[in-house]
Amino acid sequence: QMTLAESGGRVVQAGDSLNLSCAASGRTFSSHVMAWFRPAPGKEREFVAAVRWATGAQYAADSVKGRFTISRDKAENTVTLQMKRLKPEDAALYSCARSNSYDTRPSSYYHWGQGTQVTVSS
């Protein structure tokens, strides 16, 4: 069983930058996809960004493309979400998750962390 623990969420001002981290422990996998999700109106969870563990290939939702960057550190077993030019609408509980393959649907992800709260004040 893999355990995921997010950290880094806090209160920031609009326009600020913030890094979120997701640490994986327990059973690890050599080939999988790690992603970040957040709640959205009318959806259970909204895809934010994903990274392929093996290759480092990155994917991002249109709403955050150019502002958010996802990366992984194999040695540390961590995934980082770098967020820039934050907007009030980015405020949410950000959760990281693991899947066997790339997908933007949260139902495809097997392991989830508890989340870390980001608050953006205008």
Backbone as XML, in Angstrom:
<?xml version="1.0"?>
<chain id="A" units="angstrom">
  <residue number="1" name="GLN">
    <atom name="N" x="0.842" y="-1.187" z="0.000"/>
    <atom name="CA" x="0.000" y="0.000" z="0.000"/>
    <atom name="C" x="0.883" y="1.245" z="0.000"/>
  </residue>
  <residue number="2" name="MET">
    <atom name="N" x="0.566" y="2.152" z="-0.888"/>
    <atom name="CA" x="1.303" y="3.405" z="-0.954"/>
    <atom name="C" x="0.581" y="4.460" z="-0.122"/>
  </residue>
  <residue number="3" name="THR">
    <atom name="N" x="1.334" y="5.235" z="0.610"/>
    <atom name="CA" x="0.778" y="6.344" z="1.370"/>
    <atom name="C" x="1.282" y="7.648" z="0.776"/>
  </residue>
  <residue number="4" name="LEU">
    <atom name="N" x="0.371" y="8.589" z="0.606"/>
    <atom name="CA" x="0.719" y="9.886" z="0.047"/>
    <atom name="C" x="0.423" y="10.969" z="1.070"/>
  </residue>
  <residue number="5" name="ALA">
    <atom name="N" x="1.356" y="11.890" z="1.236"/>
    <atom name="CA" x="1.186" y="12.967" z="2.212"/>
    <atom name="C" x="1.543" y="14.287" z="1.558"/>
  </residue>
  <residue number="6" name="GLU">
    <atom name="N" x="0.555" y="15.178" z="1.488"/>
    <atom name="CA" x="0.770" y="16.487" z="0.892"/>
    <atom name="C" x="1.171" y="17.508" z="1.948"/>
  </residue>
  <residue number="7" name="SER">
    <atom name="N" x="1.883" y="18.519" z="1.503"/>
    <atom name="CA" x="2.267" y="19.618" z="2.397"/>
    <atom name="C" x="2.504" y="20.865" z="1.566"/>
  </residue>
  <residue number="8" name="GLY">
    <atom name="N" x="2.587" y="21.994" z="2.253"/>
    <atom name="CA" x="2.921" y="23.243" z="1.592"/>
    <atom name="C" x="1.786" y="24.225" z="1.458"/>
  </residue>
  <residue number="9" name="GLY">
    <atom name="N" x="0.559" y="23.792" z="1.674"/>
    <atom name="CA" x="-0.564" y="24.701" z="1.534"/>
    <atom name="C" x="-0.580" y="25.756" z="2.622"/>
  </residue>
  <residue number="10" name="ARG">
    <atom name="N" x="-0.964" y="26.967" z="2.255"/>
    <atom name="CA" x="-1.055" y="28.069" z="3.213"/>
    <atom name="C" x="-1.837" y="29.210" z="2.597"/>
  </residue>
  <residue number="11" name="VAL">
    <atom name="N" x="-1.965" y="30.286" z="3.331"/>
    <atom name="CA" x="-2.642" y="31.484" z="2.840"/>
    <atom name="C" x="-1.637" y="32.355" z="2.086"/>
  </residue>
  <residue number="12" name="VAL">
    <atom name="N" x="-1.989" y="32.740" z="0.871"/>
    <atom name="CA" x="-1.136" y="33.600" z="0.060"/>
    <atom name="C" x="-1.983" y="34.707" z="-0.559"/>
  </residue>
  <residue number="13" name="GLN">
    <atom name="N" x="-1.310" y="35.684" z="-1.123"/>
    <atom name="CA" x="-1.977" y="36.767" z="-1.824"/>
    <atom name="C" x="-2.083" y="36.431" z="-3.298"/>
  </residue>
  <residue number="14" name="ALA">
    <atom name="N" x="-3.079" y="36.978" z="-3.956"/>
    <atom name="CA" x="-3.197" y="36.803" z="-5.407"/>
    <atom name="C" x="-1.925" y="37.318" z="-6.065"/>
  </residue>
  <residue number="15" name="GLY">
    <atom name="N" x="-1.430" y="36.541" z="-7.023"/>
    <atom name="CA" x="-0.187" y="36.900" z="-7.695"/>
    <atom name="C" x="1.044" y="36.247" z="-7.109"/>
  </residue>
  <residue number="16" name="ASP">
    <atom name="N" x="0.910" y="35.679" z="-5.909"/>
    <atom name="CA" x="2.042" y="35.018" z="-5.257"/>
    <atom name="C" x="2.331" y="33.665" z="-5.891"/>
  </residue>
  <residue number="17" name="SER">
    <atom name="N" x="3.443" y="33.097" z="-5.478"/>
    <atom name="CA" x="3.831" y="31.741" z="-5.876"/>
    <atom name="C" x="3.825" y="30.837" z="-4.652"/>
  </residue>
  <residue number="18" name="LEU">
    <atom name="N" x="3.650" y="29.546" z="-4.901"/>
    <atom name="CA" x="3.597" y="28.580" z="-3.806"/>
    <atom name="C" x="3.964" y="27.212" z="-4.351"/>
  </residue>
  <residue number="19" name="ASN">
    <atom name="N" x="4.715" y="26.449" z="-3.566"/>
    <atom name="CA" x="5.048" y="25.078" z="-3.949"/>
    <atom name="C" x="4.352" y="24.092" z="-3.034"/>
  </residue>
  <residue number="20" name="LEU">
    <atom name="N" x="3.688" y="23.114" z="-3.618"/>
    <atom name="CA" x="3.093" y="22.015" z="-2.865"/>
    <atom name="C" x="3.941" y="20.767" z="-3.080"/>
  </residue>
  <residue number="21" name="SER">
    <atom name="N" x="4.020" y="19.963" z="-2.043"/>
    <atom name="CA" x="4.803" y="18.744" z="-2.128"/>
    <atom name="C" x="3.944" y="17.540" z="-1.760"/>
  </residue>
  <residue number="22" name="CYS">
    <atom name="N" x="4.204" y="16.430" z="-2.416"/>
    <atom name="CA" x="3.530" y="15.170" z="-2.126"/>
    <atom name="C" x="4.604" y="14.114" z="-1.921"/>
  </residue>
  <residue number="23" name="ALA">
    <atom name="N" x="4.656" y="13.565" z="-0.724"/>
    <atom name="CA" x="5.656" y="12.553" z="-0.394"/>
    <atom name="C" x="5.011" y="11.169" z="-0.418"/>
  </residue>
  <residue number="24" name="ALA">
    <atom name="N" x="5.619" y="10.256" z="-1.142"/>
    <atom name="CA" x="5.113" y="8.889" z="-1.244"/>
    <atom name="C" x="5.931" y="7.962" z="-0.358"/>
  </residue>
  <residue number="25" name="SER">
    <atom name="N" x="5.258" y="7.086" z="0.362"/>
    <atom name="CA" x="5.942" y="6.115" z="1.202"/>
    <atom name="C" x="5.209" y="4.790" z="1.128"/>
  </residue>
  <residue number="26" name="GLY">
    <atom name="N" x="5.833" y="3.764" z="1.693"/>
    <atom name="CA" x="5.245" y="2.435" z="1.620"/>
    <atom name="C" x="5.648" y="1.770" z="0.319"/>
  </residue>
  <residue number="27" name="ARG">
    <atom name="N" x="4.739" y="1.037" z="-0.273"/>
    <atom name="CA" x="5.031" y="0.352" z="-1.526"/>
    <atom name="C" x="5.238" y="1.384" z="-2.631"/>
  </residue>
  <residue number="28" name="THR">
    <atom name="N" x="6.295" y="1.244" z="-3.360"/>
    <atom name="CA" x="6.559" y="2.155" z="-4.469"/>
    <atom name="C" x="6.483" y="1.399" z="-5.785"/>
  </residue>
  <residue number="29" name="PHE">
    <atom name="N" x="6.348" y="2.111" z="-6.856"/>
    <atom name="CA" x="6.172" y="1.540" z="-8.182"/>
    <atom name="C" x="7.181" y="2.177" z="-9.128"/>
  </residue>
  <residue number="30" name="SER">
    <atom name="N" x="7.645" y="1.426" z="-10.069"/>
    <atom name="CA" x="8.630" y="1.966" z="-11.005"/>
    <atom name="C" x="7.975" y="2.677" z="-12.172"/>
  </residue>
  <residue number="31" name="SER">
    <atom name="N" x="6.740" y="2.368" z="-12.439"/>
    <atom name="CA" x="6.071" y="2.988" z="-13.568"/>
    <atom name="C" x="4.656" y="3.366" z="-13.169"/>
  </residue>
  <residue number="32" name="HIS">
    <atom name="N" x="4.414" y="4.632" z="-12.972"/>
    <atom name="CA" x="3.070" y="5.080" z="-12.659"/>
    <atom name="C" x="2.984" y="6.580" z="-12.937"/>
  </residue>
  <residue number="33" name="VAL">
    <atom name="N" x="1.826" y="7.117" z="-12.698"/>
    <atom name="CA" x="1.573" y="8.538" z="-12.919"/>
    <atom name="C" x="1.122" y="9.149" z="-11.602"/>
  </residue>
  <residue number="34" name="MET">
    <atom name="N" x="1.700" y="10.281" z="-11.289"/>
    <atom name="CA" x="1.289" y="11.029" z="-10.104"/>
    <atom name="C" x="0.599" y="12.312" z="-10.568"/>
  </residue>
  <residue number="35" name="ALA">
    <atom name="N" x="-0.458" y="12.667" z="-9.886"/>
    <atom name="CA" x="-1.230" y="13.828" z="-10.322"/>
    <atom name="C" x="-1.717" y="14.634" z="-9.127"/>
  </residue>
  <residue number="36" name="TRP">
    <atom name="N" x="-2.101" y="15.857" z="-9.429"/>
    <atom name="CA" x="-2.734" y="16.745" z="-8.451"/>
    <atom name="C" x="-4.159" y="17.031" z="-8.921"/>
  </residue>
  <residue number="37" name="PHE">
    <atom name="N" x="-5.066" y="17.016" z="-7.942"/>
    <atom name="CA" x="-6.469" y="17.329" z="-8.195"/>
    <atom name="C" x="-6.928" y="18.367" z="-7.185"/>
  </residue>
  <residue number="38" name="ARG">
    <atom name="N" x="-8.030" y="19.035" z="-7.496"/>
    <atom name="CA" x="-8.657" y="19.963" z="-6.571"/>
    <atom name="C" x="-10.157" y="19.936" z="-6.830"/>
  </residue>
  <residue number="39" name="PRO">
    <atom name="N" x="-10.957" y="20.246" z="-5.836"/>
    <atom name="CA" x="-12.399" y="20.283" z="-6.047"/>
    <atom name="C" x="-12.757" y="21.405" z="-7.021"/>
  </residue>
  <residue number="40" name="ALA">
    <atom name="N" x="-13.851" y="21.245" z="-7.717"/>
    <atom name="CA" x="-14.337" y="22.270" z="-8.636"/>
    <atom name="C" x="-15.855" y="22.252" z="-8.632"/>
  </residue>
  <residue number="41" name="PRO">
    <atom name="N" x="-16.492" y="23.380" z="-8.899"/>
    <atom name="CA" x="-17.955" y="23.423" z="-8.935"/>
    <atom name="C" x="-18.522" y="22.410" z="-9.908"/>
  </residue>
  <residue number="42" name="GLY">
    <atom name="N" x="-19.456" y="21.605" z="-9.454"/>
    <atom name="CA" x="-20.081" y="20.632" z="-10.327"/>
    <atom name="C" x="-19.282" y="19.374" z="-10.552"/>
  </residue>
  <residue number="43" name="LYS">
    <atom name="N" x="-18.095" y="19.274" z="-9.977"/>
    <atom name="CA" x="-17.248" y="18.100" z="-10.137"/>
    <atom name="C" x="-16.784" y="17.623" z="-8.776"/>
  </residue>
  <residue number="44" name="GLU">
    <atom name="N" x="-16.545" y="16.335" z="-8.707"/>
    <atom name="CA" x="-15.979" y="15.820" z="-7.475"/>
    <atom name="C" x="-14.567" y="16.352" z="-7.296"/>
  </residue>
  <residue number="45" name="ARG">
    <atom name="N" x="-13.777" y="16.203" z="-8.339"/>
    <atom name="CA" x="-12.407" y="16.686" z="-8.336"/>
    <atom name="C" x="-12.049" y="17.121" z="-9.748"/>
  </residue>
  <residue number="46" name="GLU">
    <atom name="N" x="-11.215" y="18.136" z="-9.837"/>
    <atom name="CA" x="-10.764" y="18.665" z="-11.111"/>
    <atom name="C" x="-9.286" y="18.351" z="-11.284"/>
  </residue>
  <residue number="47" name="PHE">
    <atom name="N" x="-8.939" y="17.803" z="-12.448"/>
    <atom name="CA" x="-7.544" y="17.521" z="-12.750"/>
    <atom name="C" x="-6.766" y="18.824" z="-12.833"/>
  </residue>
  <residue number="48" name="VAL">
    <atom name="N" x="-5.576" y="18.831" z="-12.217"/>
    <atom name="CA" x="-4.717" y="20.005" z="-12.252"/>
    <atom name="C" x="-3.468" y="19.734" z="-13.089"/>
  </residue>
  <residue number="49" name="ALA">
    <atom name="N" x="-2.724" y="18.694" z="-12.715"/>
    <atom name="CA" x="-1.484" y="18.381" z="-13.426"/>
    <atom name="C" x="-1.066" y="16.953" z="-13.095"/>
  </residue>
  <residue number="50" name="ALA">
    <atom name="N" x="-0.263" y="16.374" z="-13.985"/>
    <atom name="CA" x="0.222" y="15.014" z="-13.775"/>
    <atom name="C" x="1.633" y="14.875" z="-14.328"/>
  </residue>
  <residue number="51" name="VAL">
    <atom name="N" x="2.335" y="13.882" z="-13.806"/>
    <atom name="CA" x="3.695" y="13.598" z="-14.279"/>
    <atom name="C" x="3.891" y="12.088" z="-14.333"/>
  </residue>
  <residue number="52" name="ARG">
    <atom name="N" x="4.492" y="11.632" z="-15.407"/>
    <atom name="CA" x="4.847" y="10.223" z="-15.528"/>
    <atom name="C" x="6.123" y="9.980" z="-14.733"/>
  </residue>
  <residue number="53" name="TRP">
    <atom name="N" x="6.063" y="9.016" z="-13.812"/>
    <atom name="CA" x="7.188" y="8.803" z="-12.917"/>
    <atom name="C" x="8.440" y="8.388" z="-13.669"/>
  </residue>
  <residue number="54" name="ALA">
    <atom name="N" x="8.273" y="7.513" z="-14.662"/>
    <atom name="CA" x="9.431" y="6.954" z="-15.357"/>
    <atom name="C" x="10.144" y="7.979" z="-16.233"/>
  </residue>
  <residue number="55" name="THR">
    <atom name="N" x="9.377" y="8.794" z="-16.944"/>
    <atom name="CA" x="9.971" y="9.690" z="-17.945"/>
    <atom name="C" x="10.002" y="11.155" z="-17.524"/>
  </residue>
  <residue number="56" name="GLY">
    <atom name="N" x="9.151" y="11.510" z="-16.572"/>
    <atom name="CA" x="9.047" y="12.915" z="-16.187"/>
    <atom name="C" x="8.139" y="13.722" z="-17.091"/>
  </residue>
  <residue number="57" name="ALA">
    <atom name="N" x="7.494" y="13.089" z="-18.060"/>
    <atom name="CA" x="6.572" y="13.797" z="-18.945"/>
    <atom name="C" x="5.466" y="14.447" z="-18.122"/>
  </residue>
  <residue number="58" name="GLN">
    <atom name="N" x="5.138" y="15.694" z="-18.467"/>
    <atom name="CA" x="4.217" y="16.486" z="-17.666"/>
    <atom name="C" x="2.947" y="16.814" z="-18.444"/>
  </residue>
  <residue number="59" name="TYR">
    <atom name="N" x="1.866" y="16.930" z="-17.726"/>
    <atom name="CA" x="0.575" y="17.312" z="-18.288"/>
    <atom name="C" x="-0.054" y="18.339" z="-17.344"/>
  </residue>
  <residue number="60" name="ALA">
    <atom name="N" x="-0.786" y="19.292" z="-17.918"/>
    <atom name="CA" x="-1.436" y="20.298" z="-17.080"/>
    <atom name="C" x="-2.772" y="20.676" z="-17.679"/>
  </residue>
  <residue number="61" name="ALA">
    <atom name="N" x="-3.712" y="20.993" z="-16.819"/>
    <atom name="CA" x="-5.010" y="21.464" z="-17.265"/>
    <atom name="C" x="-4.869" y="22.839" z="-17.900"/>
  </residue>
  <residue number="62" name="ASP">
    <atom name="N" x="-5.750" y="23.137" z="-18.826"/>
    <atom name="CA" x="-5.689" y="24.425" z="-19.520"/>
    <atom name="C" x="-5.775" y="25.594" z="-18.545"/>
  </residue>
  <residue number="63" name="SER">
    <atom name="N" x="-6.525" y="25.399" z="-17.461"/>
    <atom name="CA" x="-6.739" y="26.479" z="-16.507"/>
    <atom name="C" x="-5.466" y="26.861" z="-15.753"/>
  </residue>
  <residue number="64" name="VAL">
    <atom name="N" x="-4.489" y="25.974" z="-15.729"/>
    <atom name="CA" x="-3.259" y="26.261" z="-14.990"/>
    <atom name="C" x="-2.021" y="26.235" z="-15.873"/>
  </residue>
  <residue number="65" name="LYS">
    <atom name="N" x="-2.188" y="25.862" z="-17.126"/>
    <atom name="CA" x="-1.046" y="25.760" z="-18.033"/>
    <atom name="C" x="-0.327" y="27.115" z="-18.130"/>
  </residue>
  <residue number="66" name="GLY">
    <atom name="N" x="0.974" y="27.074" z="-18.017"/>
    <atom name="CA" x="1.761" y="28.306" z="-18.043"/>
    <atom name="C" x="1.951" y="28.925" z="-16.677"/>
  </residue>
  <residue number="67" name="ARG">
    <atom name="N" x="1.176" y="28.491" z="-15.692"/>
    <atom name="CA" x="1.321" y="29.010" z="-14.327"/>
    <atom name="C" x="1.780" y="27.924" z="-13.359"/>
  </residue>
  <residue number="68" name="PHE">
    <atom name="N" x="1.307" y="26.701" z="-13.551"/>
    <atom name="CA" x="1.650" y="25.591" z="-12.656"/>
    <atom name="C" x="2.589" y="24.635" z="-13.378"/>
  </residue>
  <residue number="69" name="THR">
    <atom name="N" x="3.555" y="24.106" z="-12.646"/>
    <atom name="CA" x="4.493" y="23.119" z="-13.180"/>
    <atom name="C" x="4.592" y="21.962" z="-12.202"/>
  </residue>
  <residue number="70" name="ILE">
    <atom name="N" x="4.500" y="20.759" z="-12.720"/>
    <atom name="CA" x="4.625" y="19.570" z="-11.883"/>
    <atom name="C" x="5.954" y="18.897" z="-12.183"/>
  </residue>
  <residue number="71" name="SER">
    <atom name="N" x="6.561" y="18.345" z="-11.140"/>
    <atom name="CA" x="7.821" y="17.628" z="-11.311"/>
    <atom name="C" x="7.903" y="16.523" z="-10.278"/>
  </residue>
  <residue number="72" name="ARG">
    <atom name="N" x="8.809" y="15.583" z="-10.528"/>
    <atom name="CA" x="8.989" y="14.507" z="-9.549"/>
    <atom name="C" x="10.465" y="14.333" z="-9.243"/>
  </residue>
  <residue number="73" name="ASP">
    <atom name="N" x="10.731" y="13.881" z="-8.030"/>
    <atom name="CA" x="12.095" y="13.602" z="-7.576"/>
    <atom name="C" x="12.140" y="12.127" z="-7.217"/>
  </residue>
  <residue number="74" name="LYS">
    <atom name="N" x="12.768" y="11.342" z="-8.070"/>
    <atom name="CA" x="12.800" y="9.901" z="-7.847"/>
    <atom name="C" x="13.558" y="9.540" z="-6.576"/>
  </residue>
  <residue number="75" name="ALA">
    <atom name="N" x="14.631" y="10.230" z="-6.308"/>
    <atom name="CA" x="15.446" y="9.901" z="-5.138"/>
    <atom name="C" x="14.695" y="10.160" z="-3.843"/>
  </residue>
  <residue number="76" name="GLU">
    <atom name="N" x="13.881" y="11.229" z="-3.835"/>
    <atom name="CA" x="13.146" y="11.594" z="-2.627"/>
    <atom name="C" x="11.733" y="11.037" z="-2.612"/>
  </residue>
  <residue number="77" name="ASN">
    <atom name="N" x="11.300" y="10.440" z="-3.714"/>
    <atom name="CA" x="9.922" y="9.944" z="-3.833"/>
    <atom name="C" x="8.904" y="11.051" z="-3.569"/>
  </residue>
  <residue number="78" name="THR">
    <atom name="N" x="9.142" y="12.187" z="-4.177"/>
    <atom name="CA" x="8.233" y="13.312" z="-3.988"/>
    <atom name="C" x="7.788" y="13.880" z="-5.332"/>
  </residue>
  <residue number="79" name="VAL">
    <atom name="N" x="6.645" y="14.497" z="-5.295"/>
    <atom name="CA" x="6.103" y="15.210" z="-6.446"/>
    <atom name="C" x="5.835" y="16.638" z="-6.000"/>
  </residue>
  <residue number="80" name="THR">
    <atom name="N" x="6.257" y="17.589" z="-6.799"/>
    <atom name="CA" x="6.099" y="18.996" z="-6.454"/>
    <atom name="C" x="5.221" y="19.693" z="-7.473"/>
  </residue>
  <residue number="81" name="LEU">
    <atom name="N" x="4.322" y="20.519" z="-6.975"/>
    <atom name="CA" x="3.493" y="21.364" z="-7.827"/>
    <atom name="C" x="3.920" y="22.809" z="-7.575"/>
  </residue>
  <residue number="82" name="GLN">
    <atom name="N" x="4.579" y="23.389" z="-8.556"/>
    <atom name="CA" x="4.991" y="24.786" z="-8.459"/>
    <atom name="C" x="3.870" y="25.640" z="-9.035"/>
  </residue>
  <residue number="83" name="MET">
    <atom name="N" x="3.349" y="26.528" z="-8.221"/>
    <atom name="CA" x="2.229" y="27.367" z="-8.629"/>
    <atom name="C" x="2.672" y="28.822" z="-8.653"/>
  </residue>
  <residue number="84" name="LYS">
    <atom name="N" x="2.449" y="29.477" z="-9.773"/>
    <atom name="CA" x="2.825" y="30.880" z="-9.917"/>
    <atom name="C" x="1.596" y="31.700" z="-10.287"/>
  </residue>
  <residue number="85" name="ARG">
    <atom name="N" x="1.686" y="32.995" z="-10.044"/>
    <atom name="CA" x="0.605" y="33.933" z="-10.393"/>
    <atom name="C" x="-0.739" y="33.376" z="-9.924"/>
  </residue>
  <residue number="86" name="LEU">
    <atom name="N" x="-0.804" y="33.018" z="-8.651"/>
    <atom name="CA" x="-2.013" y="32.419" z="-8.100"/>
    <atom name="C" x="-3.185" y="33.382" z="-8.162"/>
  </residue>
  <residue number="87" name="LYS">
    <atom name="N" x="-4.362" y="32.827" z="-8.428"/>
    <atom name="CA" x="-5.596" y="33.583" z="-8.519"/>
    <atom name="C" x="-6.528" y="33.140" z="-7.404"/>
  </residue>
  <residue number="88" name="PRO">
    <atom name="N" x="-7.485" y="33.969" z="-7.031"/>
    <atom name="CA" x="-8.449" y="33.550" z="-5.996"/>
    <atom name="C" x="-9.155" y="32.247" z="-6.371"/>
  </residue>
  <residue number="89" name="GLU">
    <atom name="N" x="-9.401" y="32.029" z="-7.639"/>
    <atom name="CA" x="-10.088" y="30.792" z="-8.054"/>
    <atom name="C" x="-9.204" y="29.556" z="-7.939"/>
  </residue>
  <residue number="90" name="ASP">
    <atom name="N" x="-7.914" y="29.726" z="-7.653"/>
    <atom name="CA" x="-7.040" y="28.583" z="-7.411"/>
    <atom name="C" x="-7.150" y="28.069" z="-5.984"/>
  </residue>
  <residue number="91" name="ALA">
    <atom name="N" x="-7.810" y="28.806" z="-5.127"/>
    <atom name="CA" x="-7.954" y="28.378" z="-3.739"/>
    <atom name="C" x="-8.730" y="27.073" z="-3.672"/>
  </residue>
  <residue number="92" name="ALA">
    <atom name="N" x="-8.165" y="26.098" z="-2.997"/>
    <atom name="CA" x="-8.804" y="24.779" z="-2.915"/>
    <atom name="C" x="-7.978" y="23.869" z="-2.024"/>
  </residue>
  <residue number="93" name="LEU">
    <atom name="N" x="-8.559" y="22.699" z="-1.752"/>
    <atom name="CA" x="-7.813" y="21.624" z="-1.102"/>
    <atom name="C" x="-7.172" y="20.803" z="-2.208"/>
  </residue>
  <residue number="94" name="TYR">
    <atom name="N" x="-5.848" y="20.828" z="-2.294"/>
    <atom name="CA" x="-5.121" y="20.126" z="-3.344"/>
    <atom name="C" x="-4.724" y="18.748" z="-2.848"/>
  </residue>
  <residue number="95" name="SER">
    <atom name="N" x="-5.076" y="17.727" z="-3.640"/>
    <atom name="CA" x="-4.760" y="16.351" z="-3.277"/>
    <atom name="C" x="-3.891" y="15.729" z="-4.356"/>
  </residue>
  <residue number="96" name="CYS">
    <atom name="N" x="-2.925" y="14.933" z="-3.936"/>
    <atom name="CA" x="-2.153" y="14.197" z="-4.921"/>
    <atom name="C" x="-2.648" y="12.757" z="-4.960"/>
  </residue>
  <residue number="97" name="ALA">
    <atom name="N" x="-2.419" y="12.118" z="-6.094"/>
    <atom name="CA" x="-2.946" y="10.783" z="-6.305"/>
    <atom name="C" x="-2.051" y="10.016" z="-7.267"/>
  </residue>
  <residue number="98" name="ARG">
    <atom name="N" x="-2.198" y="8.700" z="-7.239"/>
    <atom name="CA" x="-1.408" y="7.827" z="-8.081"/>
    <atom name="C" x="-2.294" y="6.951" z="-8.954"/>
  </residue>
  <residue number="99" name="SER">
    <atom name="N" x="-1.841" y="6.785" z="-10.209"/>
    <atom name="CA" x="-2.539" y="5.896" z="-11.133"/>
    <atom name="C" x="-1.521" y="5.064" z="-11.899"/>
  </residue>
  <residue number="100" name="ASN">
    <atom name="N" x="-1.984" y="3.997" z="-12.516"/>
    <atom name="CA" x="-1.089" y="3.184" z="-13.349"/>
    <atom name="C" x="-0.826" y="3.832" z="-14.694"/>
  </residue>
  <residue number="101" name="SER">
    <atom name="N" x="-1.726" y="4.713" z="-15.129"/>
    <atom name="CA" x="-1.562" y="5.348" z="-16.427"/>
    <atom name="C" x="-2.117" y="6.759" z="-16.378"/>
  </residue>
  <residue number="102" name="TYR">
    <atom name="N" x="-1.759" y="7.552" z="-17.369"/>
    <atom name="CA" x="-2.206" y="8.936" z="-17.395"/>
    <atom name="C" x="-3.700" y="9.033" z="-17.707"/>
  </residue>
  <residue number="103" name="ASP">
    <atom name="N" x="-4.391" y="9.806" z="-16.907"/>
    <atom name="CA" x="-5.806" y="10.047" z="-17.105"/>
    <atom name="C" x="-6.162" y="11.306" z="-16.345"/>
  </residue>
  <residue number="104" name="THR">
    <atom name="N" x="-7.125" y="12.050" z="-16.844"/>
    <atom name="CA" x="-7.559" y="13.249" z="-16.119"/>
    <atom name="C" x="-8.748" y="12.955" z="-15.215"/>
  </residue>
  <residue number="105" name="ARG">
    <atom name="N" x="-9.273" y="11.731" z="-15.295"/>
    <atom name="CA" x="-10.417" y="11.365" z="-14.474"/>
    <atom name="C" x="-9.948" y="10.865" z="-13.110"/>
  </residue>
  <residue number="106" name="PRO">
    <atom name="N" x="-10.464" y="11.437" z="-12.030"/>
    <atom name="CA" x="-10.050" y="11.000" z="-10.690"/>
    <atom name="C" x="-10.374" y="9.540" z="-10.416"/>
  </residue>
  <residue number="107" name="SER">
    <atom name="N" x="-11.370" y="8.997" z="-11.092"/>
    <atom name="CA" x="-11.750" y="7.593" z="-10.855"/>
    <atom name="C" x="-10.647" y="6.626" z="-11.269"/>
  </residue>
  <residue number="108" name="SER">
    <atom name="N" x="-9.689" y="7.091" z="-12.065"/>
    <atom name="CA" x="-8.599" y="6.220" z="-12.508"/>
    <atom name="C" x="-7.455" y="6.148" z="-11.508"/>
  </residue>
  <residue number="109" name="TYR">
    <atom name="N" x="-7.529" y="6.911" z="-10.449"/>
    <atom name="CA" x="-6.438" y="6.991" z="-9.485"/>
    <atom name="C" x="-6.762" y="6.153" z="-8.256"/>
  </residue>
  <residue number="110" name="TYR">
    <atom name="N" x="-5.756" y="5.361" z="-7.823"/>
    <atom name="CA" x="-5.977" y="4.381" z="-6.769"/>
    <atom name="C" x="-5.608" y="4.875" z="-5.380"/>
  </residue>
  <residue number="111" name="HIS">
    <atom name="N" x="-4.562" y="5.652" z="-5.295"/>
    <atom name="CA" x="-4.109" y="6.101" z="-3.990"/>
    <atom name="C" x="-4.251" y="7.619" z="-3.905"/>
  </residue>
  <residue number="112" name="TRP">
    <atom name="N" x="-4.693" y="8.067" z="-2.741"/>
    <atom name="CA" x="-4.937" y="9.491" z="-2.544"/>
    <atom name="C" x="-4.363" y="9.938" z="-1.216"/>
  </residue>
  <residue number="113" name="GLY">
    <atom name="N" x="-3.884" y="11.186" z="-1.195"/>
    <atom name="CA" x="-3.484" y="11.791" z="0.058"/>
    <atom name="C" x="-4.655" y="12.523" z="0.677"/>
  </residue>
  <residue number="114" name="GLN">
    <atom name="N" x="-4.434" y="13.111" z="1.856"/>
    <atom name="CA" x="-5.489" y="13.821" z="2.573"/>
    <atom name="C" x="-5.695" y="15.231" z="2.057"/>
  </residue>
  <residue number="115" name="GLY">
    <atom name="N" x="-4.704" y="15.757" z="1.377"/>
    <atom name="CA" x="-4.835" y="17.086" z="0.819"/>
    <atom name="C" x="-4.137" y="18.160" z="1.637"/>
  </residue>
  <residue number="116" name="THR">
    <atom name="N" x="-3.857" y="19.271" z="0.982"/>
    <atom name="CA" x="-3.278" y="20.434" z="1.641"/>
    <atom name="C" x="-4.019" y="21.670" z="1.131"/>
  </residue>
  <residue number="117" name="GLN">
    <atom name="N" x="-4.409" y="22.532" z="2.059"/>
    <atom name="CA" x="-5.292" y="23.655" z="1.738"/>
    <atom name="C" x="-4.506" y="24.876" z="1.259"/>
  </residue>
  <residue number="118" name="VAL">
    <atom name="N" x="-4.941" y="25.388" z="0.122"/>
    <atom name="CA" x="-4.383" y="26.628" z="-0.419"/>
    <atom name="C" x="-5.474" y="27.688" z="-0.382"/>
  </residue>
  <residue number="119" name="THR">
    <atom name="N" x="-5.187" y="28.795" z="0.240"/>
    <atom name="CA" x="-6.114" y="29.921" z="0.298"/>
    <atom name="C" x="-5.465" y="31.115" z="-0.379"/>
  </residue>
  <residue number="120" name="VAL">
    <atom name="N" x="-6.190" y="31.730" z="-1.305"/>
    <atom name="CA" x="-5.653" y="32.862" z="-2.057"/>
    <atom name="C" x="-6.539" y="34.069" z="-1.801"/>
  </residue>
  <residue number="121" name="SER">
    <atom name="N" x="-5.987" y="35.067" z="-1.176"/>
    <atom name="CA" x="-6.751" y="36.275" z="-0.878"/>
    <atom name="C" x="-6.486" y="37.331" z="-1.947"/>
  </residue>
  <residue number="122" name="SER">
    <atom name="N" x="-7.533" y="38.047" z="-2.296"/>
    <atom name="CA" x="-7.412" y="39.056" z="-3.362"/>
    <atom name="C" x="-7.066" y="40.415" z="-2.789"/>
  </residue>
</chain>
